Amino acid sequence: MDSRKPDWESDGWDEYVRRAEDLISSGNLDRWENDFKRKLSCDLKQARIELFGGTGRWPGLVEKGLSSYLTHFTLKLQVAEWIAEFPIAASEALNAIWTEENLSPAQRIREFCERFPADVVGGGLGSRLNVASVLLMGMDVEHFPAYRIGFSETVYESTGYDPPDGDADEAALYDHFLCFLDQFIEESRAQGVNLRHRLDAQGVAWQSQKGGKPFALPRLGSRQPPMDDQLEDDWKEFVRRVTHFIESGTLKEWVEDKLDLGREFAEVREAVLSDAEDWVDQLENRGLCDRDGHPIFWYLRKPLIDWAHRSPASAREALLKLWTKDARSASRRLRDFCNLFPQSVIQGSGTRTRVASALLMGIDAESFPPYAPKTFRIAYSQTGFGRPSKGTDEAGLYGHALNFIDQFLLEAQNHGLPLCNRHDMRTVAWWCLNEAEPPIDLPTLGARDSHSRPCNPRTLATELHLSSAFLEEAEILLEERRQVIFQGPPGTGKTYVAQALAKCIAGAEERVTLVQFHPSYGYEDFVRGFRPRITESGHAAFELRDGPLLRAAKKARADAQVDHDAKHILIIDEINRGNLAKVFGELYFLLEYRDKKIRLQYQKEREEDFSLPNNLYIIGTMNTADRSIALVDLALRRRFYFVEFHPDVEPVKSVLRKWLQRNNLNELEGVADIVDKANGMLEQDRHAAIGPSYFMKKNLDRKMVERIWKHSIIPYIEERLFGDEDRIEEFDFEKLCTSIAPELLPKNSEE
């Protein structure tokens, strides 16, 4: 074998390819690295079987699987002693890492480590993760190889791969290690080296670091791509626009507003730490008071305040974990807080991160800016920054966001932007994506991924004549509960907005399914049932067919195997026109318990029980004006969030006026005044309000407005006010024009 010293100044690929091909073709990769790991994993797999079976053989098999080849013998002895002394606690920890639930490796590691006492083994996170990762080999050794902290640090440095965040816990360290192996496999294959799985990648990298003739691993060049001319131009434009934003004083104004809130939270923090009698009132009236631009939406502040009033001792205990004055990291603070922050108060890791990060501003608002799920998702995609793994908890989400801000801040400063801290950078990113007119594309920080670019809420809001805050709130509600209903009178654009928002979120029209309920619609139509057909011989027969729900669920589940961020939307138009208990059947249960499975009414032989995939979202629309339609029952209301579309409330109230202005129909702007007046006259029957969609017609003119009023609005008013002729007369078009918009009156009697 050629013993020439590899050139550390080159990318190392030629030497790597030659050495790796020799290692693989000789059979030594399996002989030296893989075979004994597979054998150990068999012992751990059997230990898992014995544990789940309730036999007493599992402790010995676990000790055997924790081989000294992978785990230091002192760690092995310490774990064995722990199992012998506390078998019930140890079995609970092993159940957590070996559970049959569909959890990510990071989730398994985290669940195990929460039950694995810190005093069992010494050596810190690396030692604990070494034990946990070896145990994880009992699930699948080729996909979940063992972790050793010294080895990982060496290969990160030698390949130029970014090290993990300093605040990373065991789960985040292991997730980072798996990401490294995946990129190593991908780039190796591009060079003609066929690494079959992560175990191969680990073995090749390990062999490169040991023995008498170690060689330099090749650089993983896609981590820091060379700056091309286009990217330089992108940065120049970005710097120019942001510099103007800074010089205008707007950045300072916005940042100061958040820093003021941080100071309010700091005062509340002192009250909590000193156990002041009025700390709950201070939390409500200072930190969580109603103010423009509050990072915690009003509908999240209320349950938070209610929790503090209802359970002050529990709430204070959680806040003490977040606001403690010791030197804990931000990730540790968030994780400790969220462990004591009930899911029943606020659900959804992204939403909970938003709340916890805003509270964290009470320590240092410049260092700990608030988290906004939508903004960071778009920012990651537009800059090519890697997104957090599926299932990442609140601490992981916030740590990932801080890493993004830090890298963005560093590159921005290198390009001459006078940004001082994380809060400045976070505000700039928010402005670029949501407030700039037109929106600015953030410059690339790394190689862009292959996912479709998310829709910009400001762009969509402009198209729909709604506010971006309204659409963002609707998306957050959908993300949190997976099901929302747009409700309001007819003509308010519920179905139109649902379709536009669904396509925006899903990123592709083929990921959106639309159905409409009606009185004869049943379970067999929506879920699955026997439907008639004509056989080839011409006879009538029945066959079992999937309805739109099952078809959409299968597409969503299949898509998630390829892209875990793929989102599918099922739109149910006029959801309250169907007999909901009849249509949904046992699906009522799954709407609330997405992680459970249930046997379908029409289930095929040997077919697995059904569950609703987490990436299938449901948007329903509901007419609140038609009195012939039954109201939805409380069981369904508990499973959906509801978004109001009412013509007397913003943003729907302004839609017609904005549409008229956008289409240069200023001479017809009085129509919006007439509609507002008419809706004010209907205030006793709010659900009878007139929606803007009646008039948002192509080639609208005065004659068409009068025609719409006479043949659509008046019949609708007559139905709502049946028998009250005097009130109906008040809605006469010419009378309203005379008092509100005389410019809409005919110019002469012949017109």
N, C-alpha and C positions, 0 to 999 in steps of 0.2 A: 504493500500500500504506500502510495506517495506520502512522504512525511513533510512536504514543504509547508512552511508556516503560512497560514492564510493571511491575506491582506486585510487588516482590520479597517483600513480606510475605504475598502470597497464594500459593496452590499453583501458580500459573502455567499451569494447564491450559487456560483459555480462550484466552490468547494463543498458547500452543503449538499448539492444535488449528487455529486460524486460519492461523498461519504454516506449519505442516506441510502442511495441505491445499493451500495456495497452491503450495508447493514441489513436491508430488507431482503435482497436476493440471497444472502448467505443463510437466511433462516434464523440468524442470531437475534433479531428483534423479538420474535416470539420466544426463543429459547432463553434469552437473558432477561427480558422485561415482562412479557405478557403471560406466559404459561403459569408461572407461580402465582401471579395476581388472580388469574382465573380460578386457580385451585382454592386460594383463600376466599374468594368470593363465593365459592360453592359452600364452604363451611358457614359463611354468614347467611347465605340464602337458606340453608337448612336450619340455622338458628332462628331465622324469621318464621319459618314454618312451624318449628317447635314452640316458639313464643305464642303465635296465634292459636296453636292447637292446645295450649294450656299444659304442656308437659314440662318436666323439670330438667330437660336436657339442654335448654338454650344457654344457660350461663357458661357451660364448658365449651360449647361451640363458638360463642362470642369470644372467649379468651383465646381459643385456637385461631380464630379469624384475625385477631389483632396481632398478627405476626410481627416479630422484631425486625423483619425486612422492611416493614413500612411504618411501624410505630416503635418508638424507643421503648426498651424493655421496662424502664421505670414507669412510663405511662401505662403500659399494659398491666403491670402489677397493681397500680393505683386504681385502674378501672375495675379490675377483677375483685379487689378488696371492697370497692363501693358496691358492686353487684351482690357480693356475698353478705354485706352488712345491711344493705337497703334494697332487697330484691323487688319490692313492689314499686318503689320510686324509679328504680332502674328499668323495670318493665314498662312503666308509663313513658319514660323517655325514649325507649326503643320503639314502642308503638308509635310514637310521634314521628320518628324519622322513617319508619318502615310502613307507615299507614297505607292502606289501599286507596285512599282518596287521591284524586288527581291534583297533586301539589307539585310545584316546581322544586328543583333541588335546593334553591335558596330558602324556600318556605320550610322544607323538611329540616334543613340545618338549623334554622332559627327556632323551630318548634322543639327540636331536641335540646339545643343549648339553653333554652329557657328552663328546661327540666334537669339540666346537667349542672350540679353545683360547682361554683367556681373554685372551691377548695379541694375538689377531688384530684385535679392535676395542677401542677405548677407550670409556669412558662407562658402564661397569658393566652391571647387569642389563637396564636399559631398552634400551640399544643392542643387546645380544645378542638380546633378545626381539624387537626390531623386525625384525632380520634373519630370525630363525626364523619369525616370524608371516607375513612376506611370502612366504617359501618355502612355508609351509603353504597359501597361496592356490593353489598348484599342485594341491592335492587337491580343494578346493571353496571358491571365493572367497565364495559366498553364506553359507556356514556358518562359515568360518574367515577373517574379515576381518583386515586388518593392524592391529597394535598400535603405538601411539605413547605413550610414557610421559607426556609433557606433556599431551596431549589427554585421556588417561584420568584423570589427577589432576584436571583441570579439571571434567570432567563428573561425577565422583564428588562433588566439592565442591558443584557447582551444583545437583545433584539430591538431595543429602543421603544419597547412597548410601555405606555404610561403606567406607573404604579397605581395601586388603588388609593382612594381617598384616605387620609389619615384618621378619619372618624369611622371608617368602615368596621362593621362587626363581622363575626364569623361568616354569616350568610353572604354578606357583600363581598368578602374576600374570596369565597369559593366561586361566587358568580363571576367575579372578575377573572379568576383563573380559567373558568370554562370558556369565557369569551376569548381569552388569549389562545387557548387550544383551538377553538373554532377558526379564528383568523389564521393561525399557523397552518391548519389543514387546507384552508381555502387558497392561501398564497403558495403553499407547497404544490398543490395540484396544478396551479397555473404554471409552475416550473417543471412539471412532468413527474413529480414525486407523488405516488399514490398512497397517501395515508388513509387507512380505511375508517378510522374512528379516533375519538379522543385518546383512547389508550395508546394507540400507535404514536400519536403526536407527543404524548407525555414521555413515552419510551425513547423516541428519537432525540427529543430535547435533553433527556437525562443522560443518554449515552454521549451526547456532545459535550457534556460538562465533566465527565469522569474519565478515568484511565490516564495513561501516560501521554496521550496525544490529543488533548482537547482541541476543538476547533470553534471558530466564531460562528454563532448562529446568524443567519441572514437577517438584515433589517426588515421589519414589517413596514414597508414604505408607505402604505396607505394611512398610517397613523398621522403623519405630517406631510401631506402632499406638497410638492414644490409650488411656489406662488407663480401662477401663470399670468399673462398680460390681462386676461379678462377679469381674473380675480382682483388684480391690482386696480383695475378700473372700477370694479364693484366697491372696493374699499374707498376709493377716492370720492365716488358719488355719495356713499354712506357718510363719510367724514364731512363732506360739504353740507349735506342736509342736517346732520345732527349738530354741527357747529352753529348753524343758523338757529336751530331749536334752542341751543344753550344760550346764545347771545340774546335771544328774544326775552329771556328771563322766565320762560314758561317752565323749563326744567327745575329751576330753583324754587319756583312757586309750588310746583307739584311735590317736590321732595320735602320742602318745608312743611307742607300739609301732613305728610306721613310722619315726619319727625315729631310734629306736634302730637300726633296720636301716640307715637312711641313714648313721649314724655308722660302722656296721660296713663298709659299702661304701666310705666315705671312707678308712678304714684300708687297705682292700684297694687302693684307688686309689693311695695313697702308695707301697704296695709295688710296684705295677705301674710307676709313674712312675720309681721308683728302681731298677727291675730287680732287686728282691730275689730271692734264690735260691728262697725258699719262697712266692712270690706265688701260684702255682697252688693250693698247699695252703691259703693264706689265703682265696682265693676260694671254695674248696670248704667249708672248715670255719667260715668267718665269714659272708661275704655270702650264700652259697648253702646254708647249713646248714638242716636241717629245723626249722622253727618255725611255730607257729600263725599263720595269716593271711598267710603269705608271698605277695607278689603274683605270684611266678613259681611255677606249679604244680610239684609234684614231678616229673612226667613230662617237664617242660621243663628243670628244673634238671639232670637226669641227662645228657642229650646235651650240654648246655652244659659241664658238668664234664668229660665224656669228651673233648670237643673241646680244652679247655685242656690236658688231660694228653697227648693224642695229638699236638697241633700247638701247643706253647706259643709258638713264635715268631710264628706267624700270629695266634693268639688275642691275644697281647700287642700286636701291631701294630694290631689292630682296637680293642682297649680304649684304646690311646693316642689314637686318633682321637676316641673318645667322652669320655675323661677329660682331654684336654689342658688345660693351664692358661692358654691364651690366651683371647681374648674372643670366641670363636665363639658363634653362636646355638645354641639347643637343636636346631633343625631341621637346621642344618649338621652338628652333632655326630652326630645320629642317622643322617643320610644317609651320612656318611663311614664310620661304624661299620658300617652295614648293607651297604655296598658291599664290605666285607671279611669279612662274616659269612656263611659259606656257607649256601645254601638247603638243602643236604644235612643240615645240623645241625638246623635248625628251619625249617619252611615256614609260609607264610601271612603276609601283611603285618600282620594284626591281632595274631597271636600273636608275631611278631617285634617289633612295637611294644611289646607287653606286656613282653617281656624287656629290650629296650634302655632303655625308660623306667625300669624298676626299677633297672637299673645306673646310670642317670643320677642317681638319688637320692644317689649318692656325691659329687656336686658340691654339691647344695643340695636337701634333701628337701622343704623348704617351698615352693620355687619350681618343682620338677620332680616332681610326684606321679606315682605309677604309673598306667599306662593299662590299662583293662579294657574290651575290645571290647563285651561285652554291656551293661555299665552305660552306656557312652556312647551306644550305639545307642538304648537306651530313653530316656535323658535327652534326646537330640536330638528324638526324636519327641514326648515328653510336653511339652516346652517350646516346640515349634515352631521350634527352632533348626535352621538348614540343615545337612544332612548332607554329608560330603565327597563329592567326585565319585567315580564308579566308576573303579577302577584307581589311586586315590591311593596313593602309596608310604608307607613307615613314617614318614618325616619329615613328610609332609603330614597323615597321620592324627593324629600327636601335636600338631602345630601347631594343627590344627583343634580338638582337645580342649582345648588351653590357651586358645584364643580363647573357647570356650564357658565355661570355668571363670572367666575374667577378667570376661566380661559378667555371668555369674550372680553372681559375687562382688560386683561393683559394685552391681547392683540389690538384692542382699540387704543390703549395707551401707546403701544408701539407705532401706531399709525397717526399719532399726534392729537388724539382726542383728550381734552382735559377732564377726564372722568376720575373722580377721587375714590369712590367706594362701590360696594356691591349695590347699594340702593340707587345710586346714580345709574349704574348699568342696567339694572332691572327696569327702571323707569324709562330709559331710552328704548329698550326692547319692547316694552308695552306701547310706547308712543308709535314706534315704527309699525307695529302690527295692527294697532287698533285706532289710533288717532290721527296719524299722518294723512294728509290729503294731497295726492293719492298715497296709499300705503307704500312703505319702503321695504324692499326685499333685504333681509339681513344678509351680510356677507358670509361666505362659506367659512366654517372653522375646520372642516375635514371633508372626507369623501362623502358625497350625498348618498343616502340609502336608496333602495329601489322602490320604496313605498310611494304611493301617490301623495301629492302635496295637499295638506288639508285646506279646506275652504276658509278664506279670510272672513270672519264674521262682519267686519265693517263693509266689505264689498257686497256680501249678501244682503246686509241690512239696507244698503243704499238701493239695491235692486228691488227690494220688497217694500221700501219706504217705511221701514221700522227702525228702531234704535238697536245698535249692536249689543247694548246691555240686555235688552229684552231677549234677543236670540241667544246670547251667551247663557243667560239664566235658564232658558228652556233646555239648552244642551246640557247644562250641569244637572238639572233635574232628571233628564233622561239618562245621563251617565250614572247617576246615583241610584235610581230605582229601576232602571231599564224599561219603565213604562210610564208614559204621560198621556194625558187627554187634553186636547185643545177644546175649550167649551165657550160658547157664546151664541148670540143671535145669528140668523142667516145673513150672508153677505159680508161677513167680517174677514174672509180670506183664510179661514181655518185650514181647509183642505189644500189650498194653494201653498200656504206657508209650510204645511206639513210635508208636502212633496219636495219643495225647494230645500228645506232644512235636511230632510232625509237624504236627498241626493248629495248635498254638501258634506254631511257627516260620513256617509258610506263611501263617497268618492267615485262611485260608478252607478249608472242607472240600473244595471243588472243586479245590483245588491239591494234594490228596493222592490218590495212586493206590495201591491195595493188591492184591498178587497173592500166591498161595501156591504154592510149588514142590512137586512130587511126582515119583515115579520116572518117570512117563510124560511129564513136561513136557519140551518140547524147544525148540530155537532157533526153530522155526516158530511156536510158541505165544507165545514171549516177545518176539522181535524182529520177524520178518516171515517169512511163508511162504505157500504155496498152500494154501487151505482149501476144502473141498467146499461147494457150494451147489446149489440147484435153480433152474433158469432158469424164465422165464415160461412156456415151452412144456412144462415138467415134466421136462426132461432134467437129468441130473447133469452138473455142470461144476466147474471149479476157478477160483478167483480169488485174486489176490495181496492179502493183508490185512496191515496193520500190527498188531503185537502191543502189549501195554501199555507196553513200553519206548519204542517209537517214538511212540506216541500221547502219552505223558507228555512226551517230549522236544519234540514239536511245540508242545504247549500252553505249555511253559516258555519256549521260544524266542519264541513269539508274545507272551506276557505281558511278556517282557523289553523288547520294542520300545516298550511303553507305560509300564512301570514297571521301571527297571533294578534295583530292590531286590526285585522279586517273586521268591519262592522256591517251588519245587515239590518235593514229596517223593514218592519211589517207595519204598513199603514192600514188602520181599520176605519174607514169613513163611515159616518153616521152610526157609531158604535152602539148607541142606545136605541136604535130602531129594531134590534134583534132581541130575542129572549135570551139574555146574557147567561143565565144559569143553564139553559138548555144548550146554547152554542159552545160555551167553554167547558162544561162538564167538569171532569177531574183536573182540567188545566187551571182552575181556580187555585188549586194547591201549588202548582208549579210556578205561578206568577209571583208567589211570595217566597218560595223555597227553590231557587234556581240550582242549588247544589244537591238537590234530592232527585230521586228517580221514582216513577210511578208506572203502574201497569195500565195501559190504554184500554179503553172499552172494546176496541177492535184490534187486538194484538195478534200478530202472526205467530205461528208455531216456532219456537226456539228463538224468537226475536227478543232482544234485550229490552228491559224496561226503559221508558222514555224520560228524558230530561230536557229542559229548555236550555240551549247553549247560552253562555254568558254574553256572546257577541251578537245575539239577536235582540234587537230593541223594538219596542212597540209604541207607535204613536196613534192614538185614537182621536177622532173628532166627534163632537157632540153638540147637537142643536138644542139650545135651552129655551127656544121660543115656542116650538110646536107642542101644544098641550095634549095632543093625541099620543105622544111618545112617553113611555114610562121613564121615571127618573132611575138612574143606576142605583143599585143597592149598596149598603154600607160595606159589604164584603169586597166589592169591586173598588169602591172609593179608597179603601185601606191599601189596596195594591197598586194604585196609580197616583202620581202627582197630577194636579190639575192646573192648567195655564189659562188664564182668563183672556178672552178676545171680546171686549165690549166697546162699542162705538163711542161711549161717553168717557172712556179712560184711555190715557196714553199707553202705548204708542199708536193704537188703532185710531184714536180720535183724530190724529193729524194725517192719516194715510191719504185720504181723498185730497186734501189741500196740497200735500207734497206731490201727489201724482199729477194734479192739474198744473202745478208750477213746472214740474219736470217736463211735461208735454207742451209747454208754452201755451196753455189755455187760460191765461190770466183773466181774459174777459169772462170766463165761466167760474171764477173763483167764488162767486156768490153762491154757487151750488153747495159748497161746503158750509157756508153760513146758514143756508136754508135747512140742510140736514141737521146741523147742530141745534137749530131752533126747534125743529120737529122732535128731535130726541129729548130735548128739554121738556117739551109738552107731554112726552110719554114717560116722564120720570116715575110715575106711579107703577108702571109696568116696564121695568128696566129691561127685561128680556125681549121686549118688543122693539127695541131700538133698531134704527135703520142703518145697515152696514154700508161701507164705502164701495163695495164691489158692484153694486147696482149700476154705478155711474162710470166705472173704470172700463170704458168701451172704446174700441178703435173708431176714429172719425167722429168723436163726440162733438155735438154742436147744440145750440139752444133748443132747436126743434126736437132733437133726440132726448134732451133732458126732460122736456115737457111730456114726451111720449112715455118715457120710463116712469115718470111720476104718475101719470094717468093710469097706465096699464099694469104697473108692478107695485108701486108704493101705496096708492089709494086702496086697491083691493086688499092689500095686506093690512092697512090701517082699519078698513071696514070690518075685517074679521076680528081684529083685536078689540075693537070698540063696538061690537055688534049691538045695535039698538040705541046707541047714544048718538043720534043724528047731529045734535048741536056740536059735539066735540069733533065729529068727523068733518063737519063743515069748516072747522078751524084749520084743517090741513089742505085746504084748496090751494093749488099751486100759485095762482095769480094773487091771492090774498097774501101769501107768504112772500112772494116777490115784491109786492107793493111795500111791505113793511121792512123787509130785510135786504133784498137785492133788486131794486127797480131796474137795473141795467139788463135784467133777464126778461123784462116784459116785452111783448111784441112792439115793434117800432110804429106800427100802424094797424088799423083794424083788419086790413086785408091779409096780413101776414098769418 
